[in-house]
Amino acid sequence: MKGYSFLSLARHALGGHKGWPVVWRSPEPKKNYDVVIIGAGGHGLATAYYLAKNHRMKNIAVLEKGWLGGGNTGRNTQITRSNYYWPQSAAFFDHSLKLYEGLSRELNFNVMLSQRGLLNLAHSHHELEVMRRWANAIQINKIDAEVLTPIEVKKLVPLINLDCRFPVHGGFIQHRGGISRHDAVVWGYARAASAYGVDIIQQCEVSGFNIRSGRVTGVNTTRGTIGADKIGIAVAGHTSELARMAGFRVPVTSMPLQAMVSEPIKPCLNTVVMSPVIHMYVSQSDRGELVFGGGADVYNSYAQRGGIPLLQEITASLVELFPAFSRLRLMRQWAGIVDITPDTSPLMGRTPVQNLYISGGWGTGGYKAIPAGGDTMAYTIANDRPHPLIEDFSLERFESGALIDEGAASGVSH
Ligand SMILES: Cc1cc2nc3c(=O)[nH]c(=O)nc-3n(C[C@H](O)[C@H](O)[C@H](O)COP(=O)(O)OP(=O)(O)OC[C@H]3O[C@@H](n4cnc5c(N)ncnc54)[C@H](O)[C@@H]3O)c2cc1C
C-alpha cells in the first residue's frame, strides 16, 4: 500500500497530483472465495480487513449492491462514544473507541477523529438522577463520565438556552466521545483491505443463498453465482431481508433515520450535545456546518428518505435549545435505513445456517462500533466461534430472554 505521508504529498504536489495510484482495485468477481462478506459499509469492510490482517485469510470478497459506503456508514452523524450502561456493551464499545483512537495510524488514512466530548443533557431532577446512575455505571466499567451542573454546561456550550421548554438541570459528559469522518473510515478500510488482496466488488447485489445440508456454499448475485466456504452478512437496514433469503428470521425493524446540516458558520460549538427530552443532537463539522438529527421516523420503510414532520420536529428542537441557530438555512437533509432490535443492541455471530454469520441490528448507533465490529466478526468467522466480547450479542438472546437493553443509551427514541 502506498504510504500517505507529508513527503509523498509534497512529491505528488510537484507532479500536479496526477501520479497517485488507485485507492482500491475494482476486480471482476472470481468463481469461488474462502470468505464472502455481503455489504461494503463500514462493518463489511472492517470485517474483511481484519480477516486478512489478523487471521491471514487470503481469498476474500466484499459484495456491494450499490457503491462503497453508500449505506448508513456514509449517511450517519459520525458520533463515536462508549458511554453504555451494561458491562457487555461498555466492554465492546470501549474496545471500538480504543481502536478508533489508533485508526488513522493503523490505516494510514486520516479519519479525523475529534474527541471533543459528548454531552447528554438532563431536563428534570429525576432525569439527572438517572444520568448520575448511568455515569456511575460507566465509571464502574472503567470508562470516563463526568456529571455537570447547569453552570458547567453553560460554560462548555455558551450558546445553549438553559431555560428552554424543559429547563436544563445538568448533564453528563464523556470527554473521549466525539466525531470522526465517516467517508474516511470507509475509504481507509477499503484501501487497506484492497491492499491485503480483498476483492471489493460494487454493483453486485446478492439475491439468494445456496445452502446444502444446512451449510451455506455460495450466493446468487446480479453478477452470477459466487461460491464461498464462509459468508458474512453486514447489510444494516436489509438484515431481515437477507436473513429471509437464508431461511431464518431476525427480530429487526427497518426504519428511516434522518439527519440534516445547516449552512457553514464560524466555529461556535465545540462539543457534541444530545438531548433525549428535547429530542435532538447536534455537532459542528470541520467545515462549519451544524450536523443534527433526532429519533427515527416511526414507520417501517426501505426508502432512504424520511418524512417532513420529523424534520420539522428536529429542527424546532435545535432552535429551542440554540435560539441563535434560528437564523441559519438548512442545506441538506437525508436518511438511512436503520435495523433496530427489541433491545437496541446488535446481533452478532453465528446463524442457524452453518458457516453463515451475521453482523446487524446496529440501529442508530453502529458507526461507533465499526472497528470493534470488524475485529470481533473477523475472529468469529475465522474460528467459527464467537469472539468473547460478542458472545452475549448472539441471536439466542431473543430465545433465552437475556436482553441487553440499551434503548436509553442511544439518547434518541426509536
Ligand atoms: C442519519 C443517521 C445517523 C446516524 N448517526 C450515527 C452516529 O452518530 N453514530 C453511530 O454510531 N451510528 C450512527 N448511525 C448508525 C450507523 O450509521 C450504522 O449503524 C452503521 O453505519 C451500520 O454500518 P453497516 O456497515 O452495518 O451498514 P451500511 O453502511 O448501511 O452498509 C451496508 C451495505 O450493504 C449493502 N447491501 C444491502 N443489501 C445488499 C445486498 N442484497 N447485496 C449486496 N449489498 C447489499 C448496502 O448497499 C450497504 O452499502 C446513524 C445512521 C443514520 C442513518
The ligand as a Tripos MOL2 file, in Angstrom:
@<TRIPOS>MOLECULE
LIG
   53    58     1     0     0
SMALL
NO_CHARGES

@<TRIPOS>ATOM
      1 C1        -28.9840    9.5150    9.7550 C.3       1 LIG1
      2 C2        -28.1640    8.5250   10.5330 C.ar      1 LIG1
      3 C3        -27.3960    8.9710   11.5950 C.ar      1 LIG1
      4 C4        -26.6210    8.0610   12.3240 C.ar      1 LIG1
      5 N1        -25.7770    8.5480   13.2700 N.ar      1 LIG1
      6 C5        -24.9450    7.7060   13.9140 C.ar      1 LIG1
      7 C6        -23.9860    8.2300   14.8280 C.ar      1 LIG1
      8 O1        -23.8770    9.4460   15.0190 O.2       1 LIG1
      9 N2        -23.1660    7.3430   15.4710 N.ar      1 LIG1
     10 C7        -23.2700    5.9960   15.2800 C.ar      1 LIG1
     11 O2        -22.5360    5.2490   15.9160 O.2       1 LIG1
     12 N3        -24.1400    5.4770   14.3670 N.ar      1 LIG1
     13 C8        -24.9790    6.2990   13.6830 C.ar      1 LIG1
     14 N4        -25.8620    5.8020   12.7590 N.ar      1 LIG1
     15 C9        -25.9270    4.3410   12.5390 C.3       1 LIG1
     16 C10       -24.7840    3.8730   11.6690 C.3       1 LIG1
     17 O3        -24.6620    4.6800   10.5290 O.3       1 LIG1
     18 C11       -24.9980    2.4230   11.2390 C.3       1 LIG1
     19 O4        -25.3310    1.6250   12.3520 O.3       1 LIG1
     20 C12       -23.7430    1.8360   10.5950 C.3       1 LIG1
     21 O5        -23.2550    2.6990    9.6070 O.3       1 LIG1
     22 C13       -24.0360    0.4640   10.0170 C.3       1 LIG1
     23 O6        -22.9290    0.0800    9.2310 O.3       1 LIG1
     24 P1        -23.0270   -1.1740    8.2850 P.3       1 LIG1
     25 O7        -21.7230   -1.3420    7.6420 O.co2     1 LIG1
     26 O8        -23.6110   -2.3010    9.0600 O.co2     1 LIG1
     27 O9        -24.1750   -0.7850    7.2350 O.3       1 LIG1
     28 P2        -24.1620    0.1120    5.9180 P.3       1 LIG1
     29 O10       -23.1670    1.1870    5.9750 O.co2     1 LIG1
     30 O11       -25.5990    0.5040    5.6710 O.co2     1 LIG1
     31 O12       -23.6940   -0.9060    4.8050 O.3       1 LIG1
     32 C14       -24.4890   -1.9850    4.3790 C.3       1 LIG1
     33 C15       -24.2860   -2.1390    2.8980 C.3       1 LIG1
     34 O13       -24.9440   -3.3300    2.4740 O.3       1 LIG1
     35 C16       -25.3860   -3.1280    1.1580 C.3       1 LIG1
     36 N5        -26.4020   -4.1250    0.8180 N.ar      1 LIG1
     37 C17       -27.6700   -4.2030    1.2780 C.ar      1 LIG1
     38 N6        -28.2990   -5.2580    0.7280 N.ar      1 LIG1
     39 C18       -27.4020   -5.8550   -0.0940 C.ar      1 LIG1
     40 C19       -27.4710   -6.9690   -0.9710 C.ar      1 LIG1
     41 N7        -28.5860   -7.7120   -1.1010 N.pl3     1 LIG1
     42 N8        -26.3570   -7.3010   -1.6820 N.ar      1 LIG1
     43 C20       -25.2210   -6.5800   -1.5650 C.ar      1 LIG1
     44 N9        -25.1120   -5.4940   -0.7650 N.ar      1 LIG1
     45 C21       -26.2060   -5.1360   -0.0350 C.ar      1 LIG1
     46 C22       -25.9160   -1.6970    1.1840 C.3       1 LIG1
     47 O14       -25.9950   -1.1460   -0.1020 O.3       1 LIG1
     48 C23       -24.9050   -1.0050    2.0820 C.3       1 LIG1
     49 O15       -23.8770   -0.3490    1.3680 O.3       1 LIG1
     50 C24       -26.6550    6.6690   12.0110 C.ar      1 LIG1
     51 C25       -27.4430    6.2190   10.9470 C.ar      1 LIG1
     52 C26       -28.1750    7.1390   10.2060 C.ar      1 LIG1
     53 C27       -28.9990    6.6450    9.0470 C.3       1 LIG1
@<TRIPOS>BOND
     1     1     2 1
     2     2     3 ar
     3     2    52 ar
     4     3     4 ar
     5     4     5 ar
     6     4    50 ar
     7     5     6 ar
     8     6     7 ar
     9     6    13 1
    10     7     8 2
    11     7     9 ar
    12     9    10 ar
    13    10    11 2
    14    10    12 ar
    15    12    13 ar
    16    13    14 ar
    17    14    15 1
    18    14    50 ar
    19    15    16 1
    20    16    17 1
    21    16    18 1
    22    18    19 1
    23    18    20 1
    24    20    21 1
    25    20    22 1
    26    22    23 1
    27    23    24 1
    28    24    25 2
    29    24    26 1
    30    24    27 1
    31    27    28 1
    32    28    29 2
    33    28    30 1
    34    28    31 1
    35    31    32 1
    36    32    33 1
    37    33    34 1
    38    33    48 1
    39    34    35 1
    40    35    36 1
    41    35    46 1
    42    36    37 ar
    43    36    45 ar
    44    37    38 ar
    45    38    39 ar
    46    39    40 ar
    47    39    45 ar
    48    40    41 1
    49    40    42 ar
    50    42    43 ar
    51    43    44 ar
    52    44    45 ar
    53    46    47 1
    54    46    48 1
    55    48    49 1
    56    50    51 ar
    57    51    52 ar
    58    52    53 1
@<TRIPOS>SUBSTRUCTURE
     1 LIG1         1 GROUP 0 **** ****
